Amino acid sequence: MTAVVVYDVLVALHVVSAVAGFGAVAISGVYGSIARRPERPGAPEETRRYFQSPGRAEWLVLAVPVLGAAALGARPAGADFGQAWVIAAAVVWLAAAALLLGAVRPAEAEIRTANAAGESAPAAGRRLMWTAAASDLLFVVALVLMVGQPG
């Protein structure tokens, strides 16, 4: 394979993992919003059905910087890991990863535990909704950084 093909494949994998991972976080946040209102008709059933799944697609968020760094390293024009946009994107990703590991996943686990006990977890749903929204806002910031590559 040529260097350009390797670069293009790595960029594609980077983009797919970001969209799928952050998309899964966004969907989880939507269901967190549903979980925060257990009195709404159908909410307990929707919450129970969604949170039966372990939510593995979110873990793709953690592959994003690895694939991004690999793509940057394989870039035919040469890699410059010291560029401002690269450093800023890494900081944004660290914040998103901290939200995923420190807030999103624990809130999902709390909802799953409550569901298994036949209970609701509106506070966890609220936390999940807001932290997923913050994570996806970070995704948009990272996207702007990577597309615009400000100097």
C-alpha positions in Angstrom: 0.0 0.0 0.0 1.1 3.5 -0.7 1.6 6.1 2.0 -1.5 8.0 0.8 -3.7 4.9 1.0 -2.4 4.1 4.5 -3.1 7.7 5.6 -6.6 7.7 4.0 -7.5 4.4 5.7 -6.3 5.6 9.1 -8.2 8.9 8.7 -11.3 6.9 7.8 -11.0 4.7 10.8 -10.4 7.8 13.0 -13.6 9.4 11.7 -15.7 6.3 11.9 -14.6 5.6 15.5 -15.3 9.2 16.5 -18.8 9.3 14.9 -19.8 5.9 16.1 -18.4 6.4 19.6 -19.7 9.9 20.2 -22.9 9.0 18.5 -23.4 6.2 20.9 -22.8 8.6 23.8 -25.4 11.0 22.3 -28.0 8.2 22.0 -27.3 7.2 25.6 -27.8 10.8 26.6 -31.2 10.8 24.9 -32.2 7.7 26.9 -30.8 9.3 30.0 -33.3 12.1 29.4 -36.0 9.5 29.2 -34.8 7.9 32.4 -35.0 11.1 34.3 -38.8 11.3 33.8 -40.0 7.8 34.9 -43.6 9.2 35.3 -43.8 9.8 31.5 -45.9 7.1 29.8 -43.7 4.4 28.4 -40.5 5.8 29.9 -39.7 2.9 32.2 -40.1 0.4 29.3 -37.9 2.4 27.0 -35.3 2.9 29.6 -35.2 -0.8 30.5 -35.0 -1.8 26.9 -32.2 0.5 26.0 -30.1 -0.1 29.1 -30.3 -3.9 28.7 -27.4 -3.5 26.3 -23.9 -3.0 27.7 -23.3 0.0 25.5 -20.0 -1.1 24.0 -19.9 1.3 21.0 -19.1 4.2 23.4 -15.7 2.6 23.9 -14.8 3.7 20.3 -14.2 7.1 21.8 -11.0 5.8 23.4 -9.7 4.7 19.9 -10.1 8.1 18.4 -6.8 9.7 19.6 -4.8 6.5 18.8 -6.1 6.4 15.2 -5.8 10.2 14.9 -2.1 10.1 16.0 -1.5 7.2 13.7 -3.1 9.1 10.8 -1.1 12.2 11.6 2.1 10.1 11.8 1.3 8.6 8.4 0.5 11.9 6.7 2.3 12.1 3.4 3.1 15.8 4.0 4.8 14.9 7.3 3.6 14.8 10.9 3.8 17.8 13.3 2.5 16.7 16.6 3.4 20.1 18.1 0.8 22.1 16.1 -1.6 24.1 18.2 -4.7 22.3 16.8 -3.2 18.9 17.5 -2.5 19.8 21.1 -5.9 21.5 21.5 -7.6 18.4 20.0 -5.8 16.2 22.5 -6.9 18.3 25.4 -10.5 18.3 24.2 -10.3 14.5 23.8 -8.9 14.1 27.3 -11.9 16.1 28.6 -14.3 13.9 26.6 -12.6 10.7 27.8 -12.8 12.0 31.4 -16.6 12.6 31.0 -17.1 9.1 29.4 -15.2 7.3 32.1 -16.0 9.5 35.1 -19.6 10.4 34.5 -21.3 8.8 31.5 -20.4 5.2 32.2 -21.1 5.4 35.9 -24.5 7.0 35.3 -25.4 4.2 32.8 -24.3 1.6 35.3 -26.5 3.2 38.0 -29.5 3.2 35.6 -28.8 -0.5 34.7 -28.6 -1.4 38.4 -31.8 0.4 39.2 -33.6 -1.2 36.2 -32.5 -4.7 37.4 -34.0 -3.9 40.8 -37.2 -2.7 39.1 -36.6 0.9 40.2 -36.0 4.1 38.4 -32.9 6.4 38.5 -34.0 9.9 37.5 -30.9 11.6 39.1 -28.6 9.3 37.1 -30.6 9.9 34.0 -30.2 13.7 34.5 -26.4 13.3 35.0 -26.2 11.1 31.9 -28.2 13.5 29.8 -26.0 16.5 30.7 -22.7 14.7 30.6 -23.5 13.1 27.2 -24.4 16.6 25.9 -21.1 18.0 27.2 -19.2 15.1 25.6 -20.9 15.7 22.3 -20.1 19.4 22.5 -16.5 18.5 22.9 -16.8 16.3 19.9 -18.0 19.3 17.8 -15.1 21.4 19.2 -12.6 18.6 18.2 -14.2 18.3 14.8 -13.8 22.1 14.2 -10.2 21.9 15.3 -9.4 18.9 13.0 -11.2 20.3 9.9 -10.0 23.8 10.3 -6.6 23.0 11.7 -6.0 26.5 13.1 -2.4 27.4 13.3 
